[in-house]
Amino acid sequence: MLALTYARSIPAFAVVKAAGGRADVATSALSMLKLGDVPEPQLPARDWVRVMPSLSGICGSDLAAISGHVSLYLDPLTSYPFIPGHEVVGVLDDGARVVIEPALGCLVRGVDPPCPRCAEGRPGLCYNVTEGPIEVGLQTGYCADTGGGWGETLVAHPSQVHPVPDSLTDEAAVLIEPFACCVHAALRGGATKDDMVVVAGAGTIGLLTVAAVKLFTPPKRLIAIAKHPTQRDLARKLGADQVVAPADVFQRVRFATAARRLEGMNRPLLLGGSDVTFECVGRADSLNDAVRFTREGGTVVVVGMPGEQKVDWAPIWQRELTVTGAYAYGTEPKRKGRKTFELALEAAPEMHLDELTGPLFGLGEYRDAIAYAMSAGRLGAVKVAFDLRRLRA
């Protein structure tokens, strides 16, 4: 089958990283990413199913791996070579349309009794990611045995497969996985009707976090930080009460919360500020701003995947901030134990998610696709994706 494969190579990783992760180098013959014919993944057990991807998104975590910016913390939690792609809508052998819940926890791996985290309904935090009939991997798309969305076929455990309602196009359904991440983040943040919330960043994760917060934990006021015109328009459409540029965030949060602004040698800080901040960029500048404009005793939820970033911990310490990660999905205690994917699929039909998807590229156009995705915000795009439907035509 035709697939894009990511092969672990320390020299190639070093070359790409030294080039600053430029798209032309990250997709060159010197890189870790290769297009070619590979064996179709085998079914690890009789109850597993084959899925033929229709659309598969290019995620920020995929770009981090391809460009050499990924955290090396994730290396021992990954098996190589793997076929990327964990944002997937596809079809089963019988033609049924499905989306994939990528987490490879105890249930997927056939481990019984489950580890404590999987027993809580948090498969993204599974202790047994090295066990069972498949290789190590946190998710489909980072495991050598499952395949991924950037190939013609992947394999999935029945618990990973969710039917797609007829009301959702493929272009909308490919966003269910990142939207589920954001629903989980919103519920972890736990904003109340009296809170002032800031969402920092307006890429896919930032915009979908705006939507998730508005739908599931509507606050008194929701401010989005967006850099580009298309992002600003979409943030308003998805529920932001106010959209501000990164350079204006301290002043705007100050006005919204009656906080006091103090100027520092390197950046300002607020006395007071937002009650809950969702950091959806994962970079040092945004992280350092977030811990300075979130009020004393407030909460910062890290949603965007960070790498090794330099963050000043003094504000976290002095302001007694609660800083929490929000990774993946599972079941949600604040929604009576319902599955995050079910919540996302129910909410999605009214959101017009298909407006966030595009342009679409064939696998053979992967160099253009990766380059476009790396500059998506500037180019007015949100979710760049691979279209594999043409391979089945």
DOKE-811118 format. One record per residue (C-alpha): residue number from 0; residue in one letter; x, y negated, z negated. Coordinates in Angstrom, 2 decimals. Example, Ala and Ser with C-alpha at 12.3 -4.5 7.8 and 13.67 -1.06 7.14 Angstrom:
// DOKE-811118
> 0  A  12.30  4.50  -7.80 .
> 1  S  13.67  1.06  -7.14 .
This chain:
// DOKE-811118
> 0  M  0.00  0.00  0.00 .
> 1  L  1.06  -3.62  0.48 .
> 2  A  2.02  -5.44  -2.71 .
> 3  L  4.15  -8.15  -4.21 .
> 4  T  6.52  -6.59  -6.75 .
> 5  Y  8.52  -8.25  -9.50 .
> 6  A  11.76  -6.39  -10.23 .
> 7  R  13.84  -7.14  -13.31 .
> 8  S  17.25  -8.49  -12.31 .
> 9  I  19.46  -10.53  -14.61 .
> 10  P  21.54  -11.99  -11.71 .
> 11  A  18.40  -12.94  -9.75 .
> 12  F  16.81  -14.43  -12.88 .
> 13  A  19.96  -16.48  -13.47 .
> 14  V  20.02  -17.75  -9.86 .
> 15  V  16.38  -18.82  -9.95 .
> 16  K  16.71  -20.42  -13.37 .
> 17  A  19.88  -22.29  -12.32 .
> 18  A  17.94  -23.71  -9.35 .
> 19  G  15.36  -25.13  -11.73 .
> 20  G  12.77  -22.60  -10.60 .
> 21  R  12.29  -24.27  -7.20 .
> 22  A  9.73  -22.46  -5.10 .
> 23  D  12.06  -21.96  -2.14 .
> 24  V  14.58  -20.17  -4.36 .
> 25  A  12.00  -18.37  -6.53 .
> 26  T  10.54  -16.72  -3.41 .
> 27  S  13.78  -16.22  -1.48 .
> 28  A  15.69  -13.01  -0.83 .
> 29  L  17.71  -13.80  -3.96 .
> 30  S  14.63  -13.76  -6.22 .
> 31  M  12.85  -11.11  -8.32 .
> 32  L  9.70  -11.18  -6.16 .
> 33  K  9.47  -8.97  -3.06 .
> 34  L  6.70  -8.14  -0.57 .
> 35  G  6.57  -4.62  0.80 .
> 36  D  4.92  -1.21  0.95 .
> 37  V  4.90  0.60  -2.40 .
> 38  P  3.22  3.79  -3.67 .
> 39  E  -0.34  3.39  -4.89 .
> 40  P  -0.53  3.61  -8.73 .
> 41  Q  -1.68  6.99  -10.01 .
> 42  L  -4.67  7.44  -12.31 .
> 43  P  -3.18  8.00  -15.80 .
> 44  A  -6.23  10.00  -16.96 .
> 45  R  -9.40  11.44  -15.43 .
> 46  D  -11.67  8.67  -16.70 .
> 47  W  -9.60  5.85  -15.17 .
> 48  V  -10.82  4.17  -11.98 .
> 49  R  -9.31  2.60  -8.89 .
> 50  V  -9.96  -1.08  -8.26 .
> 51  M  -9.31  -2.81  -4.95 .
> 52  P  -8.66  -6.50  -5.67 .
> 53  S  -10.64  -9.03  -3.64 .
> 54  L  -9.16  -12.21  -5.11 .
> 55  S  -6.32  -12.52  -7.61 .
> 56  G  -5.32  -15.78  -9.18 .
> 57  I  -1.82  -17.20  -9.55 .
> 58  C  -1.55  -17.95  -13.27 .
> 59  G  0.86  -20.24  -15.06 .
> 60  S  2.38  -17.20  -16.73 .
> 61  D  3.03  -15.67  -13.31 .
> 62  L  4.75  -18.86  -12.19 .
> 63  A  6.84  -18.91  -15.37 .
> 64  A  8.10  -15.40  -14.65 .
> 65  I  8.77  -16.10  -10.97 .
> 66  S  10.55  -19.42  -11.66 .
> 67  G  12.76  -18.17  -14.50 .
> 68  H  11.00  -20.23  -17.18 .
> 69  V  9.31  -17.33  -18.96 .
> 70  S  10.11  -16.72  -22.62 .
> 71  L  12.49  -13.79  -23.03 .
> 72  Y  10.40  -12.78  -26.05 .
> 73  L  8.06  -11.12  -23.54 .
> 74  D  10.76  -9.03  -21.83 .
> 75  P  10.61  -5.93  -24.11 .
> 76  L  6.79  -6.10  -23.94 .
> 77  T  6.92  -5.62  -20.15 .
> 78  S  7.83  -2.66  -17.92 .
> 79  Y  9.48  -3.04  -14.52 .
> 80  P  9.04  -3.19  -11.64 .
> 81  F  5.49  -4.46  -11.94 .
> 82  I  2.91  -5.86  -9.54 .
> 83  P  1.74  -9.24  -10.89 .
> 84  G  -1.85  -10.41  -11.01 .
> 85  H  -4.10  -10.23  -14.07 .
> 86  E  -6.86  -12.64  -12.93 .
> 87  V  -8.73  -10.19  -10.73 .
> 88  V  -12.13  -9.71  -9.12 .
> 89  G  -12.37  -6.59  -7.02 .
> 90  V  -14.42  -3.58  -5.99 .
> 91  L  -14.59  0.03  -7.15 .
> 92  D  -14.60  3.00  -4.77 .
> 93  D  -18.43  2.82  -4.74 .
> 94  G  -18.36  -0.86  -3.72 .
> 95  A  -19.43  -2.27  -7.10 .
> 96  R  -17.94  -5.71  -7.81 .
> 97  V  -16.02  -5.99  -11.08 .
> 98  V  -13.63  -8.21  -13.00 .
> 99  I  -10.75  -6.76  -14.99 .
> 100  E  -10.10  -7.35  -18.69 .
> 101  P  -6.32  -6.86  -18.57 .
> 102  A  -5.36  -6.24  -22.23 .
> 103  L  -3.77  -2.79  -22.66 .
> 104  G  -4.73  -1.97  -26.25 .
> 105  C  -5.29  1.28  -28.11 .
> 106  L  -8.58  2.19  -26.41 .
> 107  V  -7.04  1.80  -22.97 .
> 108  R  -3.98  3.78  -24.00 .
> 109  G  -5.97  6.60  -25.61 .
> 110  V  -4.50  5.98  -29.07 .
> 111  D  -6.81  7.11  -31.88 .
> 112  P  -7.14  5.98  -34.60 .
> 113  P  -6.58  2.45  -33.31 .
> 114  C  -4.04  0.09  -34.81 .
> 115  P  -5.34  -2.49  -37.34 .
> 116  R  -5.56  -5.28  -34.75 .
> 117  C  -7.42  -3.22  -32.17 .
> 118  A  -9.77  -2.05  -34.95 .
> 119  E  -10.53  -5.74  -35.51 .
> 120  G  -11.38  -6.14  -31.83 .
> 121  R  -8.12  -7.91  -30.90 .
> 122  P  -6.50  -5.68  -28.23 .
> 123  G  -4.19  -8.47  -27.12 .
> 124  L  -2.38  -8.02  -30.46 .
> 125  C  -2.08  -4.23  -30.18 .
> 126  Y  0.78  -2.55  -32.09 .
> 127  N  0.84  0.39  -29.67 .
> 128  V  1.80  -1.30  -26.40 .
> 129  T  4.57  1.29  -25.95 .
> 130  E  2.31  4.33  -26.43 .
> 131  G  -0.07  6.47  -24.39 .
> 132  P  0.04  7.64  -20.76 .
> 133  I  1.19  4.31  -19.32 .
> 134  E  4.39  2.34  -19.68 .
> 135  V  4.88  -0.59  -22.04 .
> 136  G  2.90  -3.70  -21.19 .
> 137  L  0.63  -6.22  -22.84 .
> 138  Q  -1.63  -6.50  -19.79 .
> 139  T  -2.42  -5.20  -16.36 .
> 140  G  -0.12  -7.21  -14.12 .
> 141  Y  2.84  -6.73  -16.50 .
> 142  C  2.90  -2.94  -16.65 .
> 143  A  4.74  -0.73  -14.16 .
> 144  D  2.02  1.96  -14.14 .
> 145  T  -1.22  0.00  -13.67 .
> 146  G  -0.52  -2.06  -10.60 .
> 147  G  -1.83  -5.61  -10.49 .
> 148  G  -3.98  -8.00  -8.54 .
> 149  W  -1.21  -8.87  -6.09 .
> 150  G  -1.45  -5.43  -4.52 .
> 151  E  -4.08  -3.53  -2.57 .
> 152  T  -4.98  -1.18  -5.45 .
> 153  L  -4.71  -1.15  -9.24 .
> 154  V  -5.93  1.34  -11.82 .
> 155  A  -8.03  0.50  -14.88 .
> 156  H  -9.57  2.15  -17.91 .
> 157  P  -13.40  1.99  -17.90 .
> 158  S  -13.33  -0.35  -20.93 .
> 159  Q  -11.44  -2.89  -18.81 .
> 160  V  -14.07  -3.05  -16.07 .
> 161  H  -16.94  -5.56  -16.23 .
> 162  P  -19.69  -5.76  -13.57 .
> 163  V  -19.99  -9.08  -11.76 .
> 164  P  -23.51  -10.50  -11.49 .
> 165  D  -24.78  -11.34  -8.01 .
> 166  S  -24.99  -14.99  -9.08 .
> 167  L  -21.18  -15.23  -9.15 .
> 168  T  -19.13  -15.46  -5.98 .
> 169  D  -15.68  -13.91  -5.86 .
> 170  E  -14.28  -17.44  -6.04 .
> 171  A  -16.06  -17.98  -9.36 .
> 172  A  -15.46  -14.49  -10.75 .
> 173  V  -11.68  -14.72  -10.34 .
> 174  L  -11.78  -17.36  -13.10 .
> 175  I  -13.57  -15.16  -15.66 .
> 176  E  -10.30  -13.91  -17.17 .
> 177  P  -8.81  -17.37  -17.83 .
> 178  F  -12.23  -18.63  -18.94 .
> 179  A  -12.43  -15.78  -21.47 .
> 180  C  -9.03  -16.90  -22.81 .
> 181  C  -10.45  -20.39  -23.28 .
> 182  V  -13.66  -19.18  -24.93 .
> 183  H  -11.49  -17.29  -27.42 .
> 184  A  -9.38  -20.42  -27.97 .
> 185  A  -12.45  -22.60  -28.55 .
> 186  L  -13.80  -20.18  -31.13 .
> 187  R  -10.42  -19.97  -32.88 .
> 188  G  -10.27  -23.76  -33.00 .
> 189  G  -13.68  -23.81  -34.63 .
> 190  A  -14.55  -27.46  -34.01 .
> 191  T  -17.70  -28.74  -35.68 .
> 192  K  -20.30  -31.28  -34.62 .
> 193  D  -18.50  -33.91  -36.72 .
> 194  D  -15.04  -33.37  -35.19 .
> 195  M  -13.09  -35.36  -32.65 .
> 196  V  -11.34  -32.94  -30.30 .
> 197  V  -8.52  -33.47  -27.81 .
> 198  V  -7.68  -31.06  -24.99 .
> 199  A  -4.15  -31.73  -23.75 .
> 200  G  -3.63  -30.69  -20.14 .
> 201  A  -6.03  -30.30  -17.23 .
> 202  G  -4.76  -27.38  -15.21 .
> 203  T  -6.86  -24.22  -15.10 .
> 204  I  -6.54  -23.50  -18.83 .
> 205  G  -7.08  -27.12  -19.87 .
> 206  L  -10.19  -27.59  -17.74 .
> 207  L  -11.71  -24.29  -18.80 .
> 208  T  -10.95  -25.11  -22.44 .
> 209  V  -12.87  -28.37  -22.01 .
> 210  A  -15.82  -26.34  -20.72 .
> 211  A  -15.53  -23.70  -23.46 .
> 212  V  -15.36  -26.25  -26.28 .
> 213  K  -18.36  -28.14  -24.89 .
> 214  L  -20.40  -24.94  -24.54 .
> 215  F  -19.44  -22.97  -27.63 .
> 216  T  -18.28  -25.48  -30.30 .
> 217  P  -19.58  -28.89  -29.17 .
> 218  P  -17.83  -31.65  -31.14 .
> 219  K  -18.77  -35.23  -31.88 .
> 220  R  -16.35  -36.41  -29.19 .
> 221  L  -14.22  -34.54  -26.66 .
> 222  I  -11.21  -36.26  -25.08 .
> 223  A  -9.27  -34.63  -22.24 .
> 224  I  -5.75  -35.60  -21.20 .
> 225  A  -5.40  -35.37  -17.42 .
> 226  K  -2.57  -36.44  -15.16 .
> 227  H  -4.05  -36.30  -11.64 .
> 228  P  -7.25  -37.77  -10.11 .
> 229  T  -8.90  -34.44  -9.25 .
> 230  Q  -8.19  -33.17  -12.75 .
> 231  R  -9.78  -36.26  -14.27 .
> 232  D  -12.94  -35.85  -12.19 .
> 233  L  -13.27  -32.16  -13.04 .
> 234  A  -12.65  -32.74  -16.75 .
> 235  R  -15.59  -35.14  -16.86 .
> 236  K  -17.75  -32.73  -14.88 .
> 237  L  -16.95  -29.87  -17.26 .
> 238  G  -17.90  -31.84  -20.35 .
> 239  A  -15.21  -34.30  -21.48 .
> 240  D  -16.66  -37.46  -23.01 .
> 241  Q  -13.50  -39.38  -22.16 .
> 242  V  -10.50  -38.64  -19.95 .
> 243  V  -7.17  -40.35  -20.55 .
> 244  A  -3.73  -40.38  -18.94 .
> 245  P  -0.85  -38.79  -20.90 .
> 246  A  0.78  -42.21  -21.42 .
> 247  D  -2.41  -43.58  -23.02 .
> 248  V  -3.29  -40.77  -25.39 .
> 249  F  -2.02  -42.30  -28.63 .
> 250  Q  -3.86  -45.54  -28.02 .
> 251  R  -7.10  -43.86  -26.97 .
> 252  V  -7.12  -41.41  -29.88 .
> 253  R  -6.34  -44.30  -32.19 .
> 254  F  -9.39  -46.22  -30.95 .
> 255  A  -11.63  -43.16  -31.09 .
> 256  T  -10.71  -42.27  -34.68 .
> 257  A  -9.83  -45.64  -36.24 .
> 258  A  -6.34  -44.29  -36.88 .
> 259  R  -3.24  -46.43  -37.41 .
> 260  R  -0.37  -46.28  -34.92 .
> 261  L  3.24  -46.42  -36.00 .
> 262  E  6.13  -46.71  -33.53 .
> 263  G  9.09  -44.38  -33.92 .
> 264  M  12.54  -44.26  -32.38 .
> 265  N  11.51  -41.63  -29.84 .
> 266  R  7.69  -41.57  -29.81 .
> 267  P  4.74  -42.95  -31.80 .
> 268  L  2.63  -41.23  -34.43 .
> 269  L  -0.86  -41.78  -35.78 .
> 270  L  -2.00  -42.02  -39.37 .
> 271  G  -5.24  -40.19  -38.79 .
> 272  G  -6.12  -38.81  -35.36 .
> 273  S  -7.95  -35.90  -33.79 .
> 274  D  -9.42  -33.17  -35.97 .
> 275  V  -8.66  -30.35  -33.54 .
> 276  T  -6.24  -30.42  -30.61 .
> 277  F  -6.00  -27.75  -27.92 .
> 278  E  -2.53  -27.81  -26.38 .
> 279  C  -2.91  -26.37  -22.87 .
> 280  V  0.39  -27.39  -21.26 .
> 281  G  2.97  -25.40  -23.23 .
> 282  R  5.79  -27.88  -22.75 .
> 283  A  7.86  -29.79  -25.27 .
> 284  D  6.54  -33.28  -24.54 .
> 285  S  2.92  -32.25  -24.85 .
> 286  L  3.52  -30.11  -27.94 .
> 287  N  5.43  -32.91  -29.67 .
> 288  D  2.69  -35.42  -28.88 .
> 289  A  -0.03  -33.06  -30.12 .
> 290  V  1.45  -32.69  -33.61 .
> 291  R  1.73  -36.49  -33.88 .
> 292  F  -1.80  -37.48  -32.85 .
> 293  T  -3.59  -34.67  -34.73 .
> 294  R  -4.70  -35.92  -38.13 .
> 295  E  -3.19  -34.85  -41.41 .
> 296  G  -4.63  -31.46  -42.34 .
> 297  G  -5.89  -30.96  -38.78 .
> 298  T  -5.58  -28.01  -36.41 .
> 299  V  -3.49  -27.53  -33.27 .
> 300  V  -4.43  -24.55  -31.08 .
> 301  V  -1.70  -23.52  -28.63 .
> 302  V  -3.50  -22.19  -25.55 .
> 303  G  -1.08  -22.83  -22.68 .
> 304  M  1.73  -20.26  -22.62 .
> 305  P  4.87  -21.91  -24.01 .
> 306  G  8.41  -20.84  -23.33 .
> 307  E  11.41  -21.72  -25.46 .
> 308  Q  10.54  -25.36  -26.20 .
> 309  K  12.15  -27.83  -28.59 .
> 310  V  9.46  -28.98  -31.01 .
> 311  D  10.00  -31.20  -34.05 .
> 312  W  8.55  -29.33  -37.01 .
> 313  A  8.61  -32.35  -39.34 .
> 314  P  5.08  -33.51  -38.38 .
> 315  I  3.75  -29.97  -38.86 .
> 316  W  5.32  -29.85  -42.31 .
> 317  Q  4.49  -33.37  -43.49 .
> 318  R  0.94  -33.46  -42.08 .
> 319  E  0.16  -29.93  -43.30 .
> 320  L  -1.12  -28.99  -39.87 .
> 321  T  -2.58  -25.61  -39.07 .
> 322  V  -0.90  -24.49  -35.84 .
> 323  T  -2.40  -21.35  -34.32 .
> 324  G  -1.93  -19.45  -31.11 .
> 325  A  -4.82  -18.37  -28.92 .
> 326  Y  -3.88  -15.37  -26.79 .
> 327  A  -6.19  -13.25  -24.67 .
> 328  Y  -9.62  -12.08  -25.88 .
> 329  G  -11.46  -9.17  -27.46 .
> 330  T  -14.49  -9.42  -29.71 .
> 331  E  -15.51  -12.66  -31.41 .
> 332  P  -16.47  -12.58  -35.14 .
> 333  K  -18.04  -16.04  -34.82 .
> 334  R  -20.40  -14.64  -32.18 .
> 335  K  -21.48  -11.52  -34.11 .
> 336  G  -18.66  -9.42  -32.67 .
> 337  R  -19.67  -9.88  -29.05 .
> 338  K  -17.00  -9.34  -26.39 .
> 339  T  -15.33  -12.49  -25.13 .
> 340  F  -15.69  -11.33  -21.53 .
> 341  E  -19.45  -10.92  -22.01 .
> 342  L  -19.72  -14.47  -23.34 .
> 343  A  -17.69  -15.77  -20.39 .
> 344  L  -19.73  -13.86  -17.81 .
> 345  E  -23.00  -15.11  -19.29 .
> 346  A  -21.92  -18.75  -19.29 .
> 347  A  -20.21  -18.77  -15.89 .
> 348  P  -23.17  -18.86  -13.46 .
> 349  E  -24.14  -22.40  -14.53 .
> 350  M  -20.58  -23.77  -14.34 .
> 351  H  -19.91  -23.80  -10.57 .
> 352  L  -16.50  -22.27  -11.16 .
> 353  D  -16.04  -21.64  -7.45 .
> 354  E  -15.34  -25.38  -7.09 .
> 355  L  -12.08  -24.82  -9.00 .
> 356  T  -10.78  -22.05  -6.73 .
> 357  G  -8.70  -22.61  -3.61 .
> 358  P  -6.84  -22.69  -1.41 .
> 359  L  -6.65  -18.96  -0.76 .
> 360  F  -3.63  -17.22  0.78 .
> 361  G  -2.90  -13.78  2.16 .
> 362  L  -0.16  -11.71  0.51 .
> 363  G  2.03  -12.31  3.56 .
> 364  E  1.77  -16.05  2.86 .
> 365  Y  3.10  -15.64  -0.67 .
> 366  R  5.92  -18.15  -0.28 .
> 367  D  3.44  -20.89  0.66 .
> 368  A  1.03  -19.74  -2.05 .
> 369  I  3.63  -19.92  -4.82 .
> 370  A  4.88  -23.30  -3.64 .
> 371  Y  1.31  -24.64  -3.55 .
> 372  A  0.52  -23.26  -7.01 .
> 373  M  3.63  -24.86  -8.48 .
> 374  S  2.34  -28.27  -7.31 .
> 375  A  -1.39  -27.57  -7.65 .
> 376  G  -2.28  -30.56  -9.81 .
> 377  R  -0.51  -33.05  -7.59 .
> 378  L  -2.11  -31.49  -4.51 .
> 379  G  -5.62  -31.67  -5.96 .
> 380  A  -5.99  -27.92  -6.56 .
> 381  V  -6.77  -25.97  -9.72 .
> 382  K  -6.71  -22.23  -9.07 .
> 383  V  -4.64  -21.05  -6.14 .
> 384  A  -5.32  -17.37  -5.40 .
> 385  F  -4.49  -14.48  -3.12 .
> 386  D  -7.29  -13.21  -0.87 .
> 387  L  -6.95  -9.46  -0.34 .
> 388  R  -10.38  -8.98  1.27 .
> 389  R  -8.76  -9.34  4.67 .
> 390  L  -6.70  -6.20  4.03 .
> 391  R  -9.91  -4.15  3.72 .
> 392  A  -11.56  -5.64  6.83 .
